[in-house]
Amino acid sequence: MELAGKTAVVTGASSGIGAATVRQLRAAGVRVAGGARRVERVDADVALELDVTDEAASRAFVDAAVEALATRRNCGGLDRRKLTGRNPVR
């Protein structure tokens, strides 16, 4: 499967399996938004703070990740409604 040019969102991206996933995806040419509580340790194209135990923080993370990935490197085809299940409020 060809992954170059795709986008991905990874949680737990500061260590362990999450960090390894970010590394592998980036090595394959994927643009990655990574989230973790220890955001300073996230080595993704977009590093965002995330506490998965907090629903509001998780929603904010998804919104920020989608926004960042949709605007970086001319990726206009990312549809926020498909990823979040809701229309953005602007």
C-alpha positions as CSV (number, residue, x, y, z in Angstrom):
1,M,0.0,0.0,0.0
2,E,1.4,3.4,-1.0
3,L,1.2,5.9,1.9
4,A,3.2,8.8,0.5
5,G,1.1,12.0,0.4
6,K,-1.5,10.7,2.9
7,T,-2.3,12.2,6.3
8,A,-2.6,10.5,9.7
9,V,-3.5,11.4,13.2
10,V,-1.7,9.5,16.0
11,T,-2.5,9.7,19.7
12,G,0.0,8.7,22.4
13,A,2.7,10.1,20.0
14,S,5.3,11.0,22.6
15,S,6.5,7.5,23.4
16,G,6.2,3.8,22.8
17,I,4.0,2.5,20.1
18,G,2.6,6.0,19.3
19,A,6.1,7.5,18.8
20,A,7.1,4.4,16.7
21,T,4.0,4.8,14.6
22,V,4.7,8.5,13.9
23,R,8.3,7.6,12.9
24,Q,7.2,4.8,10.5
25,L,4.4,6.9,8.9
26,R,6.7,9.9,8.4
27,A,9.4,7.6,6.9
28,A,6.7,6.4,4.4
29,G,5.9,10.0,3.4
30,V,2.8,10.5,5.5
31,R,2.1,13.9,7.0
32,V,1.3,13.2,10.7
33,A,-0.5,15.1,13.4
34,G,0.6,13.6,16.8
35,G,-1.0,14.2,20.1
36,A,0.2,13.5,23.7
37,R,0.3,15.0,27.1
38,R,4.1,15.5,26.7
39,V,3.8,17.5,23.5
40,E,7.4,18.5,23.6
41,R,8.4,14.9,22.9
42,V,6.1,14.5,19.8
43,D,8.2,14.3,16.6
44,A,5.3,14.8,14.1
45,D,4.7,17.3,11.4
46,V,2.1,18.8,13.7
47,A,2.5,18.3,17.5
48,L,-0.5,19.0,19.7
49,E,-1.3,18.6,23.4
50,L,-3.8,15.9,24.1
51,D,-5.3,14.3,27.2
52,V,-7.6,11.5,26.0
53,T,-9.3,11.3,29.4
54,D,-10.8,14.8,28.7
55,E,-13.6,14.8,26.1
56,A,-13.4,18.5,25.4
57,A,-9.6,18.3,25.0
58,S,-10.0,15.4,22.7
59,R,-12.5,17.2,20.5
60,A,-10.2,20.3,20.4
61,F,-7.3,18.0,19.4
62,V,-9.2,16.6,16.5
63,D,-10.3,20.0,15.3
64,A,-6.7,21.4,15.6
65,A,-5.2,18.4,13.9
66,V,-7.7,18.4,11.0
67,E,-7.2,22.2,10.6
68,A,-3.4,21.9,10.6
69,L,-3.3,19.0,8.2
70,A,-5.9,20.6,5.8
71,T,-3.9,23.8,5.5
72,R,-0.3,22.5,5.4
73,R,1.3,21.8,2.1
74,N,-1.9,22.6,0.1
75,C,-4.0,19.6,1.3
76,G,-7.4,21.1,0.5
77,G,-9.1,17.8,0.1
78,L,-9.3,16.9,3.8
79,D,-13.0,17.0,4.7
80,R,-13.5,17.8,8.4
81,R,-17.1,16.5,8.3
82,K,-16.0,13.0,7.4
83,L,-13.3,13.0,10.1
84,T,-15.2,14.5,12.9
85,G,-18.8,13.6,12.0
86,R,-19.9,17.2,12.4
87,N,-19.8,20.5,10.6
88,P,-17.3,23.1,11.8
89,V,-18.7,26.1,13.5
90,R,-17.1,29.2,12.1
